[in-house]
Amino acid sequence: MSADKPLVYLILGAAGSGRRDIVADVIDGGMDKDASPVVFVTEDEIETTPDGLNSVTWKWNDAGEIDANWPVGVPVGFFIADGRGNPVDQIEAFKPWMVSQGVELARVVCVIHCDLIAAQPPLMVWHDACIHFSDITLLNRRDNVENKWLSDYQSRFAKRHIPCLVEMMKKGRVKNPGLVLDQQTRRLSHWFDEAESDDWKTLVAAMDDVIIEDEAADDPDDETTEEEDEYLARHPGGDRKKVIPNIADYLD
């Protein structure tokens, strides 16, 4: 990671999962008191965001791009995705937004609304999409789920060889804020890794007096192609190949 770029944490999860309170808890328990990180929230959530946070709103512009400006001089921020929207669409738009703002991804955090999934099983697939892009998953809102359900849900991570960390929340509090803030990459998707690769290519291209030979580019037998992310892949007509439920249909 670049030491010169501000760092942003992307927070995924359903509306009502407790993400804003968790961000406030992580900031309070894991960051310097003078850090004053910026917290991006959607316009309809700004009024219910915990007091004391340096909150600004984000929205979609007419071109389907994220419309939000990173405050000058702020080194760290948290971007809370729209919990009533499609997380894959937001993740796809988030990468070019980071480039436009000159910020770098620190980590992707997913907050699981256990009660919601237990009550609405189709939303398991929606949360799976969030987990696919996440480095750490926090199990929250589990007051109404049985222990067996919770155990079975946790076992899915091991059975599916999902590398992200999984942590239990206790009464909505984060046990180890430092673990959430740690910047180690543990996500299954390589979508955001490509941004780092693109930055490196740009740097190399700018070094006019340095020539780096790419032996693989001259090898006619090398037919390796970059694999498209399964959630971001589209059919020729533009529709996603992997469809997830519209979470807004399941929320009050």
Secondary structure as UniProt FT lines:
FT   STRAND          7..13
FT   TURN            15..16
FT   HELIX           19..30
FT   TURN            33..34
FT   STRAND          38..42
FT   HELIX           43..48
FT   TURN            51..52
FT   STRAND          54..60
FT   TURN            62..63
FT   STRAND          66..67
FT   TURN            72..73
FT   STRAND          76..80
FT   TURN            83..84
FT   HELIX           87..101
FT   STRAND          104..113
FT   HELIX           114..119
FT   TURN            121..122
FT   HELIX           123..132
FT   STRAND          136..140
FT   TURN            143..144
FT   HELIX           147..159
FT   TURN            160..161
FT   STRAND          165..168
FT   TURN            171..172
FT   HELIX           177..181
FT   TURN            191..192
FT   HELIX           193..206
FT   TURN            208..209
FT   HELIX           215..218
FT   TURN            220..221
FT   TURN            230..232
FT   TURN            236..237
FT   HELIX           247..250
//
